[in-house]
Amino acid sequence: MAEPKPLPPASGHDKLMIGQSKAGVYMAHAILILGILIVAFPIYYTFVASTHSLQTILRPPLPLLPGPEFFNNYSEALFGGVGRIGGVSVATLLINTTIVAFGIAIGKIIISILSAYAIVFFRFPGRMFFFWLIFITLMLPVEVRILPTYKVMVDLGLIDTYTGLIVPLIASATATLLFRQFFLTIPGELVEAARVDGAGPWRFFKDILLPLSRTNIAALFVILFIYGWTQYLWPLLVTNRNDMNTIVIALRKMISFADADTEWHLVMVTSMLAIVPPILVVVFMQRWFVRGLVETEK
């Protein structure tokens, strides 16, 4: 009769799991819940404030439960306009910011993926020079480039335009570097097979590289959309008209140094509406986003 084989030694991860006590599990969950509450409470408090009248907000303490002014406050902000920003509605601000965020995200991805494609798959003089030139721009602070760029926008008459808000921000050295590193992992056999099959440069890019890059594109889109949505300094410089403001700029304009002059209920409504689109993008693209960040086998 054969002797039973001994079990293989437990790995470090298994030892950790076996050695865990119930008290440790409860403690870990308690810490996680506490962290969630710390992060979520300010958002909840902002939502509560957005459902109360201005008089209630200015008369502390603010109740911890939502109030009766939800529909009035949100309809006033979305469609009625806010006095401190020239009567511009929050709906207009959301449209502006959405156009800017989508424009920046899509523009960065298109330029970066084409730049990386040219650097990796084409042989031309100065190829690596151009790559390192792009890479070096990572080391330049935005403030170094912002005044010359602003002067160019003024000379071209692009102040208070979507073009002026989007175009200067669509070049991305980081995205170019990431796409380049991914393209370098493409097997040479795949490139050779496409060439034998008669695929030209455009067909190879469209039919092979783009499908392989979907998860990377999705992950970068989420990151770049949030980057575009939260822009402050550049929109502050190139927008003078209130109806061209992004929602981040408008929020700052809505807050006065005197509490009595600030429509706090509308500020809170605008704050809540400002976080909805980025959350929706992350929620709807979370599967692709996570795969793009953690997937190593292509």
Backbone bond lengths (Angstrom), bond angles and torsions (degrees), N, CA, C in turn:
res aa  C-N    CA-C-N  psi(-1)  N-CA   C-N-CA  omega(-1)  CA-C   N-CA-C  phi
1 M - - - 1.464 - - 1.529 109.16 -
2 A 1.320 116.07 126.81 1.464 120.28 -177.09 1.516 110.67 -70.84
3 E 1.318 114.36 139.50 1.460 118.51 178.22 1.527 109.41 -75.08
4 P 1.334 115.92 143.53 1.470 118.55 178.71 1.524 110.60 -64.88
5 K 1.330 115.64 138.93 1.462 120.32 179.68 1.526 109.85 -74.02
6 P 1.329 116.81 138.99 1.465 118.67 177.93 1.522 110.88 -67.61
7 L 1.325 115.15 148.76 1.461 120.30 178.58 1.521 109.74 -67.60
8 P 1.321 117.41 144.35 1.470 119.34 177.63 1.518 110.20 -65.58
9 P 1.342 116.92 149.33 1.461 118.89 179.88 1.515 111.47 -61.05
10 A 1.312 115.26 143.44 1.469 120.50 -178.64 1.514 110.02 -69.90
11 S 1.308 114.62 142.07 1.464 119.14 176.82 1.518 109.44 -73.37
12 G 1.341 115.20 171.40 1.460 119.31 179.32 1.516 111.42 -59.88
13 H 1.358 115.59 -38.14 1.465 118.70 179.87 1.523 110.72 -66.48
14 D 1.371 116.46 -42.16 1.464 119.77 179.34 1.520 111.12 -63.98
15 K 1.337 116.96 -41.91 1.458 119.57 178.96 1.519 111.04 -60.41
16 L 1.346 114.16 -39.21 1.458 118.10 179.83 1.519 110.53 -64.56
17 M 1.355 116.16 -42.88 1.455 119.58 -178.78 1.520 111.11 -67.24
18 I 1.371 117.55 -40.46 1.460 120.32 -178.95 1.521 110.69 -67.07
19 G 1.325 115.75 -36.32 1.455 119.27 -175.65 1.515 113.94 -79.96
20 Q 1.325 117.80 -3.81 1.454 119.20 -178.39 1.526 110.32 -73.62
21 S 1.322 114.64 138.94 1.458 119.95 175.62 1.518 109.28 -101.41
22 K 1.338 115.17 166.35 1.463 119.17 177.86 1.521 110.79 -63.10
23 A 1.337 115.43 -36.12 1.466 119.24 179.11 1.531 110.55 -61.49
24 G 1.347 116.63 -39.16 1.458 120.10 178.66 1.520 112.00 -65.73
25 V 1.345 115.67 -40.12 1.463 119.97 178.38 1.523 110.35 -63.99
26 Y 1.339 116.88 -45.49 1.464 120.58 179.06 1.526 110.97 -62.13
27 M 1.329 116.45 -39.75 1.461 120.37 179.78 1.526 110.90 -64.40
28 A 1.348 116.01 -42.01 1.466 119.62 179.46 1.524 111.07 -62.87
29 H 1.346 115.73 -43.46 1.462 119.10 178.92 1.523 111.26 -65.98
30 A 1.323 116.91 -38.22 1.465 120.27 179.38 1.527 110.90 -62.88
31 I 1.330 116.29 -41.12 1.467 120.15 179.20 1.529 110.47 -65.97
32 L 1.345 116.70 -41.55 1.460 120.17 178.58 1.523 111.42 -62.79
33 I 1.332 116.01 -44.77 1.467 120.16 179.67 1.521 110.60 -63.34
34 L 1.333 116.73 -41.39 1.462 120.40 178.33 1.528 110.74 -61.65
35 G 1.336 116.35 -42.62 1.464 119.75 178.26 1.521 111.95 -62.04
36 I 1.348 116.71 -41.37 1.464 120.82 178.52 1.521 110.59 -62.76
37 L 1.330 116.72 -43.00 1.467 120.43 179.84 1.525 111.44 -63.45
38 I 1.329 116.48 -41.08 1.466 120.12 -179.95 1.527 110.67 -62.68
39 V 1.332 116.23 -39.73 1.466 120.15 -179.48 1.526 111.21 -75.63
40 A 1.333 117.20 -39.80 1.462 121.20 -172.20 1.525 113.44 -82.02
41 F 1.337 118.05 -26.40 1.467 119.15 -173.95 1.529 112.90 -61.38
42 P 1.343 120.77 -45.09 1.470 118.49 177.85 1.527 113.12 -59.33
43 I 1.345 116.58 -35.78 1.462 119.39 178.18 1.523 109.87 -67.53
44 Y 1.328 116.44 -43.56 1.466 119.91 177.84 1.524 110.74 -62.03
45 Y 1.323 117.11 -42.31 1.468 121.21 -178.63 1.528 110.59 -64.66
46 T 1.341 116.07 -37.33 1.465 119.97 176.01 1.519 110.56 -64.44
47 F 1.335 116.62 -41.98 1.465 119.80 177.78 1.522 110.99 -62.36
48 V 1.332 116.95 -44.01 1.467 120.43 178.65 1.521 110.16 -59.26
49 A 1.330 117.22 -45.45 1.467 120.57 -179.91 1.525 111.33 -62.57
50 S 1.335 116.78 -32.16 1.465 119.85 -179.04 1.519 112.70 -71.67
51 T 1.318 117.63 -10.53 1.470 120.96 -179.40 1.523 112.58 -105.10
52 H 1.338 117.22 6.26 1.464 121.16 178.54 1.521 110.02 -113.18
53 S 1.318 116.10 163.18 1.460 121.33 178.38 1.521 110.29 -75.72
54 L 1.324 116.01 164.16 1.463 120.95 178.88 1.520 110.98 -60.55
55 Q 1.329 116.86 -39.42 1.464 120.31 -179.57 1.526 111.44 -62.63
56 T 1.310 117.43 -39.68 1.470 120.81 179.01 1.525 111.02 -66.18
57 I 1.326 116.88 -39.22 1.467 120.49 -179.54 1.525 111.00 -66.95
58 L 1.333 116.93 -38.09 1.464 120.98 -178.01 1.522 112.43 -78.75
59 R 1.321 117.30 -6.99 1.462 120.80 -179.58 1.531 108.64 -114.37
60 P 1.357 117.32 85.62 1.475 120.09 -176.65 1.516 111.39 -67.62
61 P 1.347 116.53 160.40 1.470 126.47 -0.62 1.518 112.27 -81.30
62 L 1.315 116.08 149.36 1.455 120.87 178.68 1.522 109.42 -74.00
63 P 1.341 118.36 134.26 1.473 120.26 177.81 1.526 111.42 -58.97
64 L 1.317 115.76 153.79 1.463 121.28 179.72 1.524 112.66 -91.42
65 L 1.327 116.99 -2.49 1.461 121.08 179.43 1.523 109.81 -112.99
66 P 1.335 117.73 149.22 1.466 120.44 179.08 1.520 112.01 -57.21
67 G 1.333 115.22 149.43 1.455 121.32 -178.13 1.518 112.65 -101.05
68 P 1.346 116.05 -172.04 1.470 120.55 -174.36 1.528 114.48 -89.89
69 E 1.334 118.27 1.05 1.465 120.22 -172.42 1.529 113.36 -99.98
70 F 1.325 116.89 19.83 1.468 119.89 -175.45 1.526 111.60 -56.45
71 F 1.315 117.34 -56.67 1.463 120.69 -175.32 1.521 111.54 -67.56
72 N 1.329 117.17 -39.18 1.461 119.91 179.55 1.527 111.44 -63.34
73 N 1.335 116.38 -47.63 1.467 120.25 -177.59 1.524 111.92 -65.34
74 Y 1.326 116.59 -45.01 1.462 119.44 -176.12 1.528 111.50 -70.91
75 S 1.322 117.46 -37.60 1.466 119.06 177.87 1.522 110.85 -69.70
76 E 1.349 117.12 -37.34 1.469 120.26 177.71 1.523 111.03 -63.43
77 A 1.326 117.03 -44.49 1.467 120.15 -178.96 1.526 111.55 -69.73
78 L 1.324 117.06 -44.72 1.460 120.68 -174.88 1.521 112.69 -69.39
79 F 1.323 117.10 -39.38 1.461 119.59 -171.27 1.526 113.82 -121.47
80 G 1.339 118.17 -22.87 1.459 120.15 -176.03 1.514 113.93 -86.86
81 G 1.315 117.22 -27.72 1.458 120.27 -179.22 1.513 112.20 98.07
82 V 1.333 114.75 161.24 1.463 122.32 -178.65 1.518 108.05 -118.81
83 G 1.331 116.07 128.89 1.460 121.37 -173.26 1.513 114.64 -60.20
84 R 1.305 117.53 -42.25 1.465 120.43 -173.96 1.533 113.17 -71.74
85 I 1.306 118.47 -11.03 1.472 120.71 176.10 1.529 110.05 -117.27
86 G 1.328 115.21 35.00 1.456 120.38 174.13 1.506 114.77 73.39
87 G 1.326 117.65 24.75 1.451 120.55 178.80 1.514 114.78 75.61
88 V 1.325 117.46 12.03 1.473 120.92 178.20 1.520 109.35 -72.00
89 S 1.322 116.87 137.23 1.463 120.69 -179.11 1.524 110.62 -80.73
90 V 1.329 115.28 154.58 1.463 120.43 177.35 1.529 110.39 -67.04
91 A 1.329 117.29 -27.93 1.469 119.89 176.28 1.529 110.57 -60.00
92 T 1.338 116.92 -41.06 1.469 120.75 176.77 1.519 111.08 -63.41
93 L 1.331 116.52 -41.85 1.466 120.91 178.90 1.524 111.03 -62.96
94 L 1.333 116.58 -40.51 1.465 120.44 179.14 1.527 111.14 -65.30
95 I 1.329 116.28 -39.92 1.468 119.76 177.96 1.526 110.13 -63.54
96 N 1.344 116.20 -46.41 1.471 120.05 178.62 1.524 111.35 -56.77
97 T 1.324 115.79 -49.10 1.461 120.26 -175.43 1.521 111.23 -68.18
98 T 1.320 117.39 -36.07 1.465 120.66 177.94 1.526 110.98 -64.72
99 I 1.332 116.58 -43.77 1.468 120.34 178.10 1.523 110.38 -61.30
100 V 1.330 116.42 -44.83 1.466 120.66 -179.38 1.529 110.78 -64.38
101 A 1.338 117.06 -46.26 1.470 120.64 -177.32 1.523 111.32 -64.73
102 F 1.340 117.14 -45.04 1.465 119.82 177.79 1.529 110.85 -65.21
103 G 1.326 116.42 -41.98 1.459 119.87 -179.67 1.517 112.37 -61.55
104 I 1.342 116.22 -44.32 1.461 120.36 179.76 1.524 110.54 -66.18
105 A 1.338 117.11 -46.53 1.468 120.46 -177.19 1.527 111.49 -63.52
106 I 1.330 116.67 -49.48 1.468 120.02 -177.90 1.529 110.65 -68.01
107 G 1.343 116.28 -41.44 1.462 119.71 179.32 1.515 112.59 -62.07
108 K 1.325 116.98 -44.41 1.464 120.84 178.98 1.528 111.08 -61.73
109 I 1.332 116.33 -42.73 1.465 119.79 -178.01 1.528 110.78 -65.78
110 I 1.339 117.29 -44.93 1.469 120.33 -178.57 1.528 110.80 -62.29
111 I 1.322 116.53 -49.91 1.468 119.76 -177.97 1.527 110.99 -65.67
112 S 1.319 116.95 -41.01 1.468 120.40 -176.38 1.520 111.97 -68.62
113 I 1.330 117.18 -43.34 1.463 119.19 -177.02 1.533 110.70 -69.84
114 L 1.335 117.15 -35.79 1.461 119.39 177.38 1.527 111.11 -70.65
115 S 1.334 116.61 -38.15 1.470 119.85 177.90 1.523 110.54 -64.04
116 A 1.332 116.18 -45.60 1.463 119.82 179.40 1.527 111.06 -64.37
117 Y 1.322 117.00 -38.40 1.470 121.09 178.56 1.527 110.60 -61.09
118 A 1.330 116.30 -44.45 1.466 119.89 179.94 1.525 111.39 -65.73
119 I 1.327 117.21 -40.52 1.466 121.01 -177.29 1.528 111.49 -67.78
120 V 1.328 117.21 -38.03 1.470 120.60 -174.24 1.525 112.26 -84.78
121 F 1.331 117.96 -42.09 1.466 119.97 -168.27 1.525 114.62 -105.70
122 F 1.315 118.17 -3.14 1.462 120.32 177.62 1.526 109.43 -116.59
123 R 1.293 115.79 143.29 1.454 121.37 176.96 1.524 108.63 -108.21
124 F 1.308 117.10 112.50 1.459 121.16 179.23 1.527 108.52 -146.56
125 P 1.320 117.82 155.70 1.468 120.58 -178.17 1.537 111.23 -60.62
126 G 1.312 115.77 134.94 1.461 120.34 177.63 1.512 113.99 80.86
127 R 1.341 116.46 13.61 1.470 119.82 -177.04 1.525 111.24 -58.07
128 M 1.315 117.79 -51.57 1.460 120.84 -178.95 1.531 111.91 -71.34
129 F 1.335 116.27 -28.56 1.466 119.04 176.16 1.519 110.02 -61.70
130 F 1.337 116.05 -45.29 1.462 119.46 179.76 1.529 111.15 -65.69
131 F 1.342 115.94 -36.86 1.464 117.95 177.93 1.518 110.99 -62.46
132 W 1.328 117.18 -47.80 1.464 119.63 -179.26 1.522 111.58 -68.39
133 L 1.325 117.01 -29.12 1.462 119.85 175.06 1.523 110.10 -64.10
134 I 1.341 116.01 -42.54 1.466 120.26 175.79 1.520 110.36 -64.02
135 F 1.323 116.72 -43.36 1.462 121.15 -177.31 1.525 111.43 -64.00
136 I 1.336 117.10 -38.52 1.466 120.44 -178.07 1.522 111.39 -63.91
137 T 1.339 117.37 -29.01 1.466 118.91 179.81 1.523 112.15 -63.60
138 L 1.347 117.50 -18.09 1.464 119.96 174.61 1.520 111.49 -61.29
139 M 1.321 116.41 -27.83 1.456 120.55 -175.48 1.525 112.74 -85.86
140 L 1.332 117.20 -8.66 1.458 120.22 -178.54 1.519 110.34 -89.33
141 P 1.323 119.00 124.00 1.467 120.57 176.36 1.526 110.68 -63.07
142 V 1.324 115.89 151.58 1.462 120.48 179.54 1.522 110.59 -58.25
143 E 1.337 117.00 -37.34 1.460 120.97 -176.68 1.526 112.55 -61.53
144 V 1.336 117.52 -27.36 1.466 120.81 179.56 1.528 110.61 -66.83
145 R 1.337 116.87 -36.26 1.459 121.36 -175.33 1.515 113.56 -95.78
146 I 1.322 118.06 -11.04 1.457 119.48 -165.46 1.528 112.57 -74.26
147 L 1.332 118.59 -37.89 1.464 120.25 -178.90 1.529 112.15 -71.13
148 P 1.348 119.57 -45.52 1.474 117.97 174.51 1.529 112.67 -60.20
149 T 1.329 116.23 -38.93 1.468 119.45 178.96 1.521 110.84 -64.84
150 Y 1.328 116.56 -40.81 1.472 120.83 177.93 1.525 110.53 -61.11
151 K 1.340 116.82 -41.48 1.475 120.49 179.05 1.521 110.55 -61.94
152 V 1.317 117.26 -40.21 1.466 120.75 177.85 1.525 110.26 -63.19
153 M 1.339 117.26 -43.08 1.464 120.74 179.60 1.528 111.55 -62.80
154 V 1.339 116.78 -38.92 1.466 120.69 177.59 1.522 110.22 -64.31
155 D 1.335 117.09 -46.16 1.466 121.13 -178.85 1.523 111.95 -63.19
156 L 1.339 116.40 -32.22 1.472 120.26 -179.90 1.525 112.70 -87.42
157 G 1.326 117.28 -2.60 1.465 120.57 -179.73 1.514 113.67 69.65
158 L 1.332 116.99 34.43 1.468 120.91 -175.75 1.525 113.00 -104.98
159 I 1.335 117.32 13.42 1.462 119.74 173.83 1.526 108.53 -70.42
160 D 1.333 116.75 141.94 1.472 122.92 -178.61 1.525 111.83 61.31
161 T 1.314 116.63 39.25 1.467 121.36 173.90 1.528 109.12 -133.99
162 Y 1.326 115.53 156.06 1.465 119.54 176.28 1.529 110.65 -65.13
163 T 1.327 116.15 -34.91 1.468 119.45 178.54 1.521 110.88 -60.74
164 G 1.331 116.47 -44.69 1.458 120.47 178.63 1.512 113.10 -65.15
165 L 1.325 116.89 -30.27 1.463 120.81 178.23 1.524 112.40 -75.86
166 I 1.335 116.62 -33.09 1.467 120.20 -169.70 1.524 113.05 -98.18
167 V 1.337 117.13 -51.17 1.474 120.90 -167.80 1.530 113.70 -56.69
168 P 1.348 120.11 -44.98 1.474 117.99 -178.73 1.524 114.35 -64.39
169 L 1.331 117.78 -13.62 1.464 120.40 -175.67 1.524 113.64 -106.94
170 I 1.341 117.87 5.07 1.467 117.86 -172.70 1.527 113.76 -91.11
171 A 1.323 118.24 -5.75 1.467 119.30 174.14 1.525 108.89 -86.82
172 S 1.325 117.17 131.52 1.466 121.03 -176.65 1.523 110.20 -136.74
173 A 1.322 115.98 109.48 1.462 119.94 176.38 1.524 110.95 -67.69
174 T 1.328 116.80 -35.83 1.465 120.35 -178.97 1.525 111.07 -63.15
175 A 1.333 116.80 -48.67 1.465 120.08 -179.98 1.527 111.00 -63.97
176 T 1.327 117.45 -38.70 1.466 120.50 177.06 1.521 110.95 -60.93
177 L 1.316 116.58 -43.61 1.467 120.90 178.80 1.525 111.15 -62.83
178 L 1.335 117.14 -42.60 1.467 120.60 -179.00 1.528 111.34 -65.25
179 F 1.338 116.43 -44.21 1.467 119.11 177.90 1.532 110.71 -64.83
180 R 1.320 117.38 -39.01 1.465 119.92 178.49 1.525 110.54 -60.83
181 Q 1.329 116.39 -45.82 1.461 119.16 -179.08 1.526 111.30 -63.13
182 F 1.332 116.96 -35.77 1.465 119.44 177.56 1.528 111.14 -69.23
183 F 1.329 116.97 -43.59 1.464 120.28 -178.90 1.525 111.80 -63.35
184 L 1.330 116.91 -29.56 1.464 120.07 178.25 1.525 112.41 -67.27
185 T 1.355 116.78 -18.14 1.466 120.09 178.62 1.528 112.26 -86.75
186 I 1.333 117.99 -6.69 1.467 120.90 178.96 1.531 108.66 -67.61
187 P 1.336 118.44 124.71 1.474 120.08 -178.29 1.527 111.82 -60.82
188 G 1.322 115.57 141.28 1.458 120.00 177.50 1.517 112.23 -62.26
189 E 1.358 116.15 -29.46 1.466 119.87 179.25 1.525 111.07 -62.99
190 L 1.336 116.44 -35.67 1.460 120.23 179.54 1.525 110.37 -67.16
191 V 1.311 116.51 -41.41 1.464 120.83 178.00 1.527 110.04 -63.88
192 E 1.323 116.16 -43.77 1.464 120.42 -179.44 1.527 111.16 -65.86
193 A 1.339 116.77 -39.90 1.468 120.35 178.85 1.524 110.83 -63.37
194 A 1.323 116.71 -39.64 1.463 120.08 178.15 1.521 110.79 -65.30
195 R 1.333 116.12 -38.63 1.467 119.94 178.94 1.531 110.77 -65.84
196 V 1.338 116.74 -42.54 1.467 120.81 178.51 1.524 110.50 -63.84
197 D 1.326 116.34 -34.74 1.463 121.60 -179.80 1.522 112.05 -74.10
198 G 1.307 116.61 -4.15 1.459 120.25 177.75 1.512 114.71 88.57
199 A 1.316 116.93 14.59 1.462 120.05 -179.51 1.524 110.01 -76.74
200 G 1.327 115.77 124.47 1.454 120.47 175.35 1.517 110.85 -79.58
201 P 1.324 117.77 179.90 1.471 120.85 -178.34 1.521 113.00 -57.79
202 W 1.342 117.68 -43.30 1.460 119.67 -177.61 1.527 110.97 -69.57
203 R 1.336 116.32 -42.75 1.466 119.10 -179.76 1.529 110.89 -65.24
204 F 1.332 117.37 -40.54 1.463 120.84 177.62 1.528 110.40 -60.69
205 F 1.325 115.79 -42.33 1.467 119.78 179.49 1.525 110.94 -66.30
206 K 1.327 116.88 -46.40 1.464 121.69 -173.75 1.524 112.50 -73.46
207 D 1.330 117.11 -43.31 1.465 120.44 -172.32 1.525 114.17 -91.71
208 I 1.320 117.76 -20.24 1.470 119.79 -176.04 1.526 112.14 -117.10
209 L 1.331 116.83 -55.83 1.466 118.90 -175.12 1.527 112.88 -68.06
210 L 1.330 117.16 -44.52 1.469 118.94 -178.25 1.528 112.48 -61.07
211 P 1.356 119.61 -48.40 1.473 118.08 176.78 1.527 113.09 -59.94
212 L 1.329 117.77 -37.09 1.463 119.97 178.77 1.525 112.15 -69.21
213 S 1.327 116.51 -23.62 1.470 120.75 -174.86 1.522 112.93 -95.69
214 R 1.328 118.66 5.90 1.465 119.99 -173.08 1.519 113.47 -57.04
215 T 1.339 116.78 -46.34 1.466 118.28 -177.74 1.525 111.05 -67.36
216 N 1.316 117.44 -37.33 1.467 120.38 177.00 1.523 111.15 -64.38
217 I 1.330 115.37 -41.84 1.464 119.83 178.61 1.520 110.46 -62.89
218 A 1.339 116.83 -43.04 1.463 120.46 -179.40 1.524 111.38 -63.06
219 A 1.330 116.91 -45.31 1.464 120.11 179.79 1.522 110.88 -62.56
220 L 1.334 116.43 -44.07 1.460 119.44 179.14 1.519 111.53 -67.04
221 F 1.341 117.14 -35.89 1.461 119.53 179.86 1.523 110.97 -60.82
222 V 1.323 117.47 -44.82 1.466 120.46 179.51 1.525 110.35 -60.36
223 I 1.328 116.46 -47.85 1.470 120.62 -178.65 1.526 110.74 -62.98
224 L 1.333 116.81 -44.53 1.458 120.52 -176.16 1.517 112.06 -74.02
225 F 1.336 117.97 -31.55 1.465 120.18 175.74 1.526 110.13 -63.17
226 I 1.327 116.61 -45.73 1.466 120.06 178.62 1.530 110.20 -64.94
227 Y 1.337 116.36 -38.11 1.472 120.16 176.10 1.528 110.45 -59.03
228 G 1.324 117.08 -46.83 1.457 120.61 179.22 1.515 112.77 -67.30
229 W 1.335 116.64 -36.78 1.466 120.86 -178.43 1.527 111.44 -66.35
230 T 1.303 118.10 -34.16 1.466 121.53 -174.06 1.531 113.13 -97.24
231 Q 1.328 117.78 9.60 1.465 119.57 179.20 1.526 111.11 -60.24
232 Y 1.324 116.05 137.03 1.468 120.34 -179.55 1.529 111.94 -125.92
233 L 1.336 117.17 -54.98 1.460 120.61 -170.96 1.521 112.58 -63.33
234 W 1.342 117.57 -48.95 1.459 119.54 -177.66 1.530 112.46 -66.26
235 P 1.339 120.48 -48.56 1.471 119.03 175.55 1.528 113.07 -59.25
236 L 1.331 117.44 -31.99 1.463 120.51 177.75 1.525 111.02 -62.68
237 L 1.333 116.96 -34.99 1.464 120.90 -178.05 1.526 112.75 -79.14
238 V 1.324 117.26 -38.32 1.471 119.42 -169.10 1.521 113.82 -102.51
239 T 1.324 118.44 6.37 1.467 119.96 175.31 1.525 109.50 -122.81
240 N 1.321 115.29 122.05 1.459 121.66 175.26 1.525 111.68 -107.12
241 R 1.330 116.26 -33.10 1.463 120.41 179.70 1.516 109.95 -80.45
242 N 1.334 115.48 138.62 1.467 120.08 -179.72 1.518 112.40 -63.10
243 D 1.336 117.03 -32.92 1.465 118.88 -177.01 1.525 112.62 -76.09
244 M 1.348 117.82 -4.06 1.464 121.07 175.16 1.525 112.00 -106.85
245 N 1.322 117.16 1.28 1.464 120.67 179.83 1.520 111.49 -65.85
246 T 1.322 116.15 148.67 1.459 120.43 166.25 1.526 108.04 -83.78
247 I 1.313 116.77 168.28 1.457 119.99 -173.90 1.526 111.87 -68.96
248 V 1.330 117.70 -28.55 1.466 120.41 178.23 1.520 110.42 -68.03
249 I 1.327 117.76 -43.53 1.464 121.80 177.96 1.522 110.28 -65.18
250 A 1.329 116.42 -42.72 1.464 120.10 -179.21 1.523 111.65 -62.80
251 L 1.317 117.51 -37.64 1.467 120.30 178.27 1.521 111.16 -59.02
252 R 1.323 116.45 -42.07 1.469 119.10 178.71 1.528 111.01 -66.04
253 K 1.317 117.36 -39.18 1.458 120.40 -179.93 1.527 112.18 -68.61
254 M 1.319 116.77 -28.45 1.466 120.71 -177.82 1.521 112.88 -72.80
255 I 1.329 117.22 -17.34 1.465 120.69 -176.23 1.519 109.36 -97.59
256 S 1.335 116.14 121.31 1.458 122.16 178.36 1.520 109.63 -97.28
257 F 1.348 115.53 162.02 1.461 119.43 176.91 1.526 111.21 -69.99
258 A 1.312 117.08 -21.08 1.467 121.34 177.87 1.523 108.87 -103.78
259 D 1.324 116.80 125.05 1.466 120.82 -177.95 1.516 112.15 -57.12
260 A 1.331 116.17 -37.38 1.462 119.87 -175.47 1.525 111.72 -66.39
261 D 1.337 117.82 -23.93 1.463 121.16 -178.52 1.525 112.74 -90.71
262 T 1.306 117.66 -4.78 1.463 121.86 -177.70 1.523 110.27 -99.43
263 E 1.317 115.85 128.62 1.470 120.56 176.56 1.532 107.86 -83.30
264 W 1.326 114.62 81.35 1.462 119.77 -170.44 1.524 112.90 -62.70
265 H 1.317 117.05 -32.43 1.469 118.02 179.67 1.530 110.71 -64.75
266 L 1.348 117.11 -36.03 1.463 120.13 177.85 1.530 111.63 -76.54
267 V 1.328 116.71 -31.67 1.467 120.09 174.74 1.525 109.95 -61.77
268 M 1.336 115.99 -43.87 1.466 119.93 -179.47 1.529 111.39 -67.12
269 V 1.327 116.55 -38.77 1.466 120.00 176.64 1.531 110.12 -61.84
270 T 1.323 116.21 -46.26 1.463 120.69 -179.95 1.525 111.20 -62.63
271 S 1.326 116.51 -39.29 1.471 120.29 178.01 1.520 111.04 -61.78
272 M 1.330 116.41 -42.91 1.464 119.46 179.62 1.531 111.26 -66.09
273 L 1.333 116.14 -42.98 1.461 119.14 -179.39 1.526 111.58 -67.79
274 A 1.337 116.68 -28.29 1.465 120.23 -178.10 1.521 112.70 -67.91
275 I 1.335 117.31 -26.79 1.471 118.96 -177.33 1.530 112.61 -93.19
276 V 1.335 117.17 -7.19 1.465 119.29 -176.16 1.532 112.56 -69.04
277 P 1.346 120.83 -51.72 1.474 119.51 -178.07 1.524 114.45 -59.00
278 P 1.353 120.83 -45.96 1.473 118.27 176.90 1.521 113.20 -59.92
279 I 1.340 116.51 -37.88 1.464 119.51 178.17 1.527 110.24 -63.69
280 L 1.334 117.06 -42.87 1.464 120.40 179.89 1.530 111.14 -62.84
281 V 1.328 117.07 -41.25 1.467 120.41 178.90 1.523 110.55 -61.76
282 V 1.332 116.84 -44.90 1.469 120.41 -179.97 1.525 110.72 -65.12
283 V 1.336 117.26 -42.89 1.465 120.87 -177.64 1.528 110.92 -64.71
284 F 1.333 117.01 -46.80 1.461 119.99 -176.30 1.530 112.72 -72.55
285 M 1.330 117.23 -24.50 1.463 119.83 -176.80 1.520 112.44 -113.32
286 Q 1.341 116.92 15.66 1.460 118.68 -173.54 1.532 112.48 -63.30
287 R 1.335 117.71 -36.85 1.469 120.02 -179.17 1.533 110.33 -62.99
288 W 1.332 116.06 -48.06 1.461 120.01 178.64 1.523 110.78 -67.67
289 F 1.330 116.04 -36.96 1.465 120.60 -178.78 1.526 111.03 -61.89
290 V 1.331 116.12 -47.89 1.465 120.25 -179.04 1.522 110.51 -66.00
291 R 1.334 117.01 -42.93 1.469 119.81 179.04 1.526 111.34 -61.50
292 G 1.321 115.93 -39.26 1.456 119.29 -179.88 1.513 113.09 -66.50
293 L 1.346 116.96 -28.27 1.458 120.50 -179.20 1.525 112.66 -84.80
294 V 1.342 117.23 -34.78 1.465 119.30 -171.31 1.521 113.89 -108.13
295 E 1.333 117.34 -15.09 1.461 119.27 -175.64 1.523 109.88 -71.90
296 T 1.311 116.02 125.92 1.467 120.28 -179.87 1.519 112.08 -111.50
297 E 1.350 117.33 -28.05 1.473 120.89 179.74 1.501 109.23 -89.50
298 K 1.301 116.99 121.61 1.454 121.02 -178.78 1.518 109.01 -107.57
